[in-house]
Amino acid sequence: MSTEPSDAKWTPMTSSQQTNTPRCVSCGNQVTRQFSRVFGDNRDVVHACPECSTYREMKTSDFIPEDVR
């Protein structure tokens, strides 16, 4: 434990601050990293999630633009 006084105060993150967790491009829903590896494009970008699409649509990659496949 440090004996020096600290002026830094802990503040929780606000909703406007970005985290590095993956999000759906279509609806902005947060998804897991494993989900982005399975259902995302080659860069693990998720273009559709269960919130805005069905698993059948996600498996056929219809939501992934042609230039990023």
C-alpha positions in Angstrom: 0.0 0.0 0.0 1.3 3.4 -1.0 1.8 6.0 1.7 1.6 8.9 -0.7 -1.7 10.8 -0.8 -3.5 10.5 -4.1 -5.8 13.1 -5.6 -7.1 10.7 -8.2 -10.7 9.7 -7.6 -12.4 6.6 -9.0 -15.2 7.4 -11.4 -17.3 4.7 -13.1 -17.5 4.6 -16.9 -20.3 6.5 -18.5 -22.3 5.0 -21.3 -20.5 7.4 -23.8 -17.1 5.8 -23.1 -16.2 3.0 -25.5 -14.9 -0.4 -24.4 -13.2 -2.9 -26.6 -16.0 -5.5 -26.4 -17.5 -6.4 -29.8 -20.8 -5.0 -30.8 -23.2 -5.7 -33.6 -22.9 -3.2 -36.5 -26.6 -3.3 -37.2 -28.2 -2.7 -33.8 -25.2 -1.9 -31.5 -26.0 -4.9 -29.2 -22.9 -6.1 -27.2 -21.8 -9.7 -28.1 -19.1 -12.0 -26.8 -15.7 -12.4 -28.4 -16.5 -16.0 -29.1 -19.7 -15.0 -30.9 -17.8 -12.5 -33.0 -15.2 -15.2 -34.0 -18.0 -17.6 -35.0 -20.5 -15.3 -36.6 -18.4 -12.3 -37.6 -16.5 -11.6 -40.8 -12.8 -12.2 -41.3 -12.0 -9.3 -39.0 -14.4 -10.6 -36.3 -16.9 -7.7 -37.0 -20.4 -8.8 -36.3 -22.9 -7.5 -38.9 -26.0 -9.2 -37.3 -26.7 -10.7 -33.9 -29.7 -12.7 -32.3 -31.2 -9.4 -31.3 -31.7 -8.2 -34.9 -31.5 -11.4 -37.0 -32.1 -15.1 -36.9 -29.3 -17.7 -36.6 -30.2 -19.1 -40.0 -29.6 -15.7 -41.6 -26.3 -15.3 -39.7 -25.0 -18.7 -40.8 -25.5 -17.9 -44.4 -23.5 -14.6 -44.1 -26.2 -12.6 -46.0 -25.5 -9.7 -43.7 -21.8 -9.5 -44.4 -21.0 -7.0 -47.2 -19.2 -8.6 -50.2 -16.1 -6.5 -49.9 -15.3 -7.7 -46.3 -16.1 -11.5 -46.7 
